[in-house]
Amino acid sequence: MNAILIIGHAPLAHALRQCALHVFPDCGPLLSAIDVQPNLSPEETLATARIAMEQLTRAPQVKGVLVLTDIFGATPSNVAQKLVDGVTSRLITGVNLPMLLRSVSYRHEPLDALVARAVVGGTQGVMQVAITAPQNQSRRSHDQDHHDHQQ
């Protein structure tokens, strides 16, 4: 089983954790969040993150830790880069809720597989949605079916 640590600008990390707990109430012990506060130095945040990482890895069922951060190059990501070792922990930046939910869903898989699933979940969760009903949208010339269907 893999644990998940979210590090993000306040209040994003804890908000994402709360959303995950809403969907997966049993994931709490293996899902931790650190909100990076603007008044704390990166060193203070790193110390907090090291404690969180140690607490997660203390659980006997934890084989690895997936660390998710919000923006590459920002303090949460920079702190996380100092935490992960590339062997028992991995880092993904650009966290969003679909990525987190996919990560929680597949946390039992090997760490490399979990990373792949998380990235796919995050990217597939971003899409443009039509703003009008399908029957009001213009047809594409390659549409085979010329009948409107309502569901």
N, C-alpha and C positions, 0 to 999 in steps of 0.2 A: 504494500500500500504506500502511496505517496502522499505527503502533506503538501499544502499550498500556503504560500506566504504572499500577501498582497502588500506592496509598498507604493503609496501614491500621495499626491498632494491632498492635504486635508480639505474636505472630509471624504474624499473619494474612496479610499481603501476600506474604511469601515462601512460606508454605504454599500459598496459592492459585496462585502461580507454579509451584511444584513439581507441583501437580495438573495444571495446564495442560500442562506439559512431559511429564508421564506420557502424556497423550492425544495431544498434538501435539509430538513431540520436535524438530521443525524450527522451532518458533516462538521459540526462545530469544533470538536476536539482537534481535528486535523486541518483546520482552516484558520489562519491568523491574519491580522491586518495591522498595518502601521501607517498612520496618517502623518505625513511630514508637515510639521508646523513651520510657518515662516520665521518664527523667532528663535528656532533652534539651529545650532550649527550642524553641518553634515556629520561631524564627528560624534555629536550627541545622538543623532539619528542612527548612525552606524552602530553605536553601542546598544541602543534599543533593539535594532534589527538582529544583532548577534544573540542577544538574550532570547528573542522570539524564535530564532532559528534553532538554538540549543533546546528550547522547550519542545519544539516540534519533533526534533530528531531523537529526543529522549524516549518517546513512545516505542515500545518494542516492535510494533507492526510496521513502523515507518522505515521504508527502504531508501527513499529519496525525497527531495523537496523541490517543488516547482515554484519559482519566484516570479511573480507577475508585477510589472510596474507600468505606470501610465505613459510617460514620454521619454524616449531615448535622449540621453544627453542632459536631462534635468537631474536634480538632486536625488529623487527616488531611484532612478536608474543607476546613477553613479554610486550610490550607497550599495545597491544590490550587486553591482559588478564586483565589489570588494567582498561580498558574502559567498557567492557561488564558486564552486570548485570545478564545474564541468564534468564531474564524475557522479557524485551523489546529489548534486543540485544543478538546476538549469535555470536560465533567465530568459523571459520573454517580455518585451516592452510593447506598449500599445494595448494594454488590457481593456477589454470591454465586457459587458455582461454575457454575451454569447460565448466568448472565450472562457470566462470563468465557469459558467454552467457546464460547458463541455469538459473542462478540466476536472470539475468535481465528479461528473458522471463517469469519467474514465480513470480516476485516480488509482485504481487497482492495477492498471496496466504498467509495463516497464516504463521507466522515465523517458526514454527516447520516443516510445510510441505515444506517451502522454503529451510530450512537446508537439509532436506532429498533429495530434488531434486538437490540441488547444489552438494552434495557429490556424488550422482549417476552420475550426468553429468560429474564431474571431473574424476571419476574412469573409466567410459565408454569411455571417450575421450582419454584414454591412451591405445594404442594397438600397437602390432607389425604388420607391413604391409609387405606383400610379395614383394620381390624385382624383381621377374620375372613374366612374363605374366602367367595367370592361365593355359593356354594350355601347358606350358613348365614345370609345376610343377609335381612332381611325384604323382601318385594316392595313395589314402589311401585305404586299403583293404575293408573298409566298405562302399565305394562309391557305390550307387545303379545304378547311371546313367553312362554308359560306353561311352557316346558320349561327345565329346568336343563341347562346345557352345561358340560362340563368340558374343559379343555385340557391 
